């Protein structure tokens, strides 16, 4: 009986062995365990592209250490070109960490290809904070009374220097025309947006003769004030329509790149 059983066990062992060979090693791909935050992406968003609400993508290929730090990165592709989406990428790369690829349970780092996407900010929901007092808005309006033509020039400067050299003049003109059409309406709602965004303690400082308040950033106001977001959206639509009629706004990246 034993002699008749052994050949069967041997055959089974051969089948198991062949199955294992066919299956091959177990490879678990690398994955990101940390990425840039929404605020960090917003800070790296090129000025004009953000003003005009033009989305963009940058395709990167990097190596990484066993500890998961990206290294030896190179740009594979960017879309649309000419808006310098790649300019802010270096400051973002340090925000990524990688869980390395494993080969049969052992770390086996290999190059990783990924896309950094720049997406226009979403509209905020209805304002639900503390009621806004007219007196607070009036204080902020007086503080912002110097704004006007200076803001227009500042926006033109930042926008024109965030695009390729061959379109700097054109972009400056687009920003100037958008401010001429909608800049006054945007400035009119800005004091309200500041108050809506301030913390309660800062609002109380507004009422003091010697109170000091650090005003929120434009990004923060856009995230909190529906009125300010809407005003910026009207200006963005003008700039985007004009820009995309003159230059490509496609975010389509090539499927494959030679040397990748």
C-alpha positions as CSV (number, residue, x, y, z in Angstrom):
1,X,0.0,0.0,0.0
2,X,2.8,2.4,0.9
3,X,4.6,1.7,-2.4
4,X,1.5,2.5,-4.4
5,X,1.0,5.8,-2.5
6,X,4.5,7.3,-2.9
7,X,4.4,7.7,-6.7
8,X,1.1,9.7,-6.3
9,X,2.7,12.0,-3.7
10,X,5.7,12.5,-5.9
11,X,3.4,13.5,-8.8
12,X,1.5,15.9,-6.6
13,X,4.8,17.5,-5.5
14,X,5.8,18.0,-9.1
15,X,2.4,19.7,-9.8
16,X,2.7,22.0,-6.8
17,X,6.3,22.9,-7.8
18,X,5.2,23.7,-11.4
19,X,2.3,25.8,-10.2
20,X,4.6,27.8,-7.9
21,X,7.0,28.4,-10.9
22,X,4.1,29.5,-13.1
23,X,2.9,31.9,-10.4
24,X,6.2,33.7,-10.1
25,X,7.3,36.1,-7.4
26,X,4.8,38.3,-5.5
27,X,5.3,41.9,-6.4
28,X,3.5,44.6,-4.5
29,X,3.7,48.0,-6.3
30,X,4.8,51.1,-4.5
31,X,2.2,53.5,-3.2
32,X,2.2,57.0,-1.8
33,X,1.7,57.4,1.9
34,X,1.8,61.2,1.9
35,X,1.0,63.8,-0.7
36,X,1.0,67.6,-0.8
37,X,-2.0,69.2,0.9
38,X,-4.6,71.3,-0.9
39,X,-3.0,74.5,0.5
40,X,0.4,73.4,-0.7
41,X,-0.9,72.8,-4.2
42,X,-2.6,76.1,-4.2
43,X,0.6,77.9,-3.2
44,X,2.4,76.1,-6.1
45,X,-0.3,76.9,-8.6
46,X,1.1,79.4,-11.2
47,X,-0.4,82.8,-10.7
48,X,-2.1,83.4,-14.1
49,X,-3.3,79.8,-14.4
50,X,-5.0,80.1,-11.0
51,X,-6.4,83.6,-11.8
52,X,-8.0,82.2,-15.0
53,X,-9.0,78.9,-13.4
54,X,-7.0,76.9,-16.0
55,X,-6.2,73.3,-14.7
56,X,-2.9,71.7,-15.4
57,X,-0.9,68.5,-15.0
58,X,2.8,67.6,-14.6
59,X,3.9,64.0,-15.2
60,X,7.0,63.1,-13.1
61,X,9.2,60.0,-12.9
62,X,11.2,59.6,-9.7
63,X,13.3,57.1,-7.8
64,X,13.0,56.8,-4.1
65,X,15.0,55.6,-1.0
66,X,14.1,52.7,1.2
67,X,12.8,55.3,3.7
68,X,10.3,56.5,1.0
69,X,11.9,59.9,0.1
70,X,11.7,60.9,-3.6
71,X,15.0,61.4,-5.4
72,X,16.5,61.8,-8.9
73,X,13.1,63.1,-10.3
74,X,12.6,64.3,-13.8
75,X,9.7,65.8,-15.7
76,X,8.2,63.6,-18.3
77,X,5.5,65.9,-19.6
78,X,3.4,68.9,-18.8
79,X,0.0,70.1,-20.1
80,X,-0.9,72.7,-21.0
81,X,2.5,74.1,-21.9
82,X,3.4,77.7,-21.5
83,X,1.7,78.3,-18.1
84,X,4.7,77.1,-16.0
85,X,2.9,74.4,-14.1
86,X,6.3,72.7,-13.7
87,X,7.7,75.7,-11.8
88,X,6.1,74.9,-8.5
89,X,6.8,71.2,-8.6
90,X,10.2,71.2,-6.9
91,X,8.7,72.5,-3.7
92,X,6.0,69.8,-3.8
93,X,8.3,66.8,-4.2
94,X,9.4,66.9,-0.6
95,X,5.8,66.5,0.5
96,X,5.5,63.0,-1.0
97,X,6.5,59.8,0.8
98,X,6.4,56.3,-0.7
99,X,5.9,52.9,0.7
100,X,8.4,51.0,-1.4
101,X,7.6,48.2,-3.9
102,X,8.2,44.8,-2.4
103,X,9.4,41.6,-4.2
104,X,8.4,38.5,-2.3
105,X,8.0,40.6,0.9
106,X,11.3,42.4,0.6
107,X,11.7,46.1,-0.3
108,X,12.7,46.4,-4.0
109,X,12.6,50.1,-4.9
110,X,11.9,50.9,-8.6
111,X,11.2,54.1,-10.5
112,X,7.7,55.5,-9.9
113,X,5.7,57.6,-12.4
114,X,2.9,59.8,-11.2
115,X,0.9,63.0,-12.1
116,X,0.7,66.2,-10.1
117,X,-2.7,67.8,-10.9
118,X,-3.5,71.5,-10.4
119,X,-7.2,71.9,-10.1
120,X,-9.1,75.2,-9.8
121,X,-10.6,75.7,-6.3
122,X,-14.2,74.6,-5.8
123,X,-16.9,77.2,-4.9
124,X,-17.5,77.5,-1.1
125,X,-20.9,76.6,0.3
126,X,-23.3,79.3,1.7
127,X,-21.7,81.4,4.4
128,X,-22.6,80.0,7.8
129,X,-20.3,81.9,10.2
130,X,-21.1,84.6,12.6
131,X,-23.4,87.4,11.3
132,X,-21.4,90.1,9.6
133,X,-21.7,93.6,11.1
134,X,-21.8,96.6,8.9
135,X,-19.4,98.4,11.2
136,X,-16.7,95.7,10.8
137,X,-17.1,95.9,7.0
138,X,-16.7,99.6,7.1
139,X,-13.5,99.4,9.1
140,X,-12.0,96.9,6.6
141,X,-13.2,99.0,3.7
142,X,-11.3,102.0,5.0
143,X,-8.2,99.8,5.4
144,X,-8.4,98.7,1.8
145,X,-9.2,102.1,0.4
146,X,-5.7,102.3,-1.1
147,X,-6.5,99.4,-3.4
148,X,-7.5,100.1,-7.0
149,X,-5.2,100.6,-9.8
150,X,-2.3,99.3,-7.7
151,X,-4.1,95.9,-7.4
152,X,-4.6,95.7,-11.1
153,X,-0.9,96.4,-11.8
154,X,0.2,93.9,-9.1
155,X,-2.0,91.2,-10.7
156,X,-0.7,92.0,-14.2
157,X,2.9,91.7,-12.9
158,X,2.4,88.4,-11.1
159,X,0.4,86.9,-14.0
160,X,2.7,87.9,-16.8
161,X,5.7,86.5,-15.0
162,X,4.1,83.2,-14.5
163,X,3.9,82.3,-18.2
164,X,6.4,81.7,-21.0
165,X,8.2,84.8,-22.3
166,X,6.4,84.7,-25.7
167,X,3.0,85.3,-24.1
168,X,3.9,87.7,-21.2
169,X,2.5,90.8,-23.0
170,X,-0.6,89.1,-24.1
171,X,-1.4,87.7,-20.6
172,X,-0.8,91.1,-19.1
173,X,-3.4,92.6,-21.4
174,X,-5.9,89.9,-20.6
175,X,-5.6,90.6,-16.9
176,X,-5.9,94.3,-17.5
177,X,-9.1,93.9,-19.5
178,X,-10.6,91.6,-16.9
179,X,-9.9,94.1,-14.1
180,X,-11.3,96.9,-16.2
181,X,-14.6,95.0,-16.6
182,X,-15.0,93.4,-13.2
183,X,-12.3,94.7,-10.9
184,X,-14.5,97.3,-9.2
185,X,-17.2,94.7,-8.4
186,X,-14.5,92.5,-6.9
187,X,-13.1,95.3,-4.8
188,X,-16.6,96.1,-3.5
189,X,-17.1,92.6,-2.0
190,X,-13.5,92.2,-0.7
191,X,-14.2,93.9,2.7
192,X,-17.1,91.6,3.2
193,X,-14.9,88.6,2.3
194,X,-12.3,89.7,4.8
195,X,-14.8,89.9,7.7
196,X,-16.3,86.5,6.7
197,X,-12.9,84.9,6.9
198,X,-11.6,86.5,10.1
199,X,-11.7,84.5,13.3
200,X,-14.1,85.9,16.0
201,X,-11.2,87.1,18.1
202,X,-9.8,89.1,15.2
203,X,-13.2,90.6,14.5
204,X,-13.3,91.9,18.0
205,X,-9.9,93.6,17.4
206,X,-11.5,95.5,14.5
207,X,-13.7,97.5,16.9
208,X,-10.7,98.7,18.9
209,X,-9.0,102.0,17.9
210,X,-5.6,100.4,18.3
211,X,-6.5,96.9,17.3
212,X,-4.2,95.0,14.9
213,X,-5.6,92.4,12.6
214,X,-3.7,90.3,10.0
215,X,-6.0,90.1,7.0
216,X,-6.5,86.7,5.4
217,X,-5.0,85.7,2.1
218,X,-6.9,85.8,-1.2
219,X,-6.9,82.0,-1.2
220,X,-8.5,81.9,2.3
221,X,-11.1,84.4,1.3
222,X,-12.0,82.5,-1.8
223,X,-12.6,79.4,0.4
224,X,-14.8,81.2,2.8
225,X,-16.7,83.9,1.0
226,X,-19.3,82.9,-1.8
227,X,-19.5,86.6,-2.9
228,X,-15.7,86.9,-3.3
229,X,-15.4,83.6,-5.1
230,X,-18.2,84.6,-7.5
231,X,-16.5,87.9,-8.3
232,X,-13.2,86.1,-9.0
233,X,-15.0,83.5,-11.1
234,X,-16.4,86.3,-13.4
235,X,-12.9,87.7,-13.9
236,X,-11.5,84.2,-14.4
237,X,-14.1,83.4,-17.1
238,X,-13.0,86.4,-19.1
239,X,-9.3,85.6,-18.8
240,X,-9.8,81.9,-19.5
241,X,-12.0,82.5,-22.6
242,X,-9.5,84.9,-24.1
243,X,-6.4,82.9,-23.3
244,X,-7.8,79.5,-24.5
245,X,-8.8,81.1,-27.8
246,X,-5.2,82.1,-28.4
247,X,-3.3,79.2,-26.8
248,X,-3.9,75.5,-26.0
249,X,-5.6,74.8,-22.6
250,X,-5.7,71.0,-23.1
251,X,-4.6,68.9,-20.1
252,X,-4.1,65.7,-22.1
253,X,-0.7,64.2,-21.4
254,X,1.1,61.8,-23.8
255,X,0.4,58.1,-23.1
256,X,4.0,57.2,-23.5
257,X,7.3,59.1,-23.8
258,X,10.5,57.9,-25.4
259,X,13.1,57.1,-22.7
260,X,10.5,56.7,-19.9
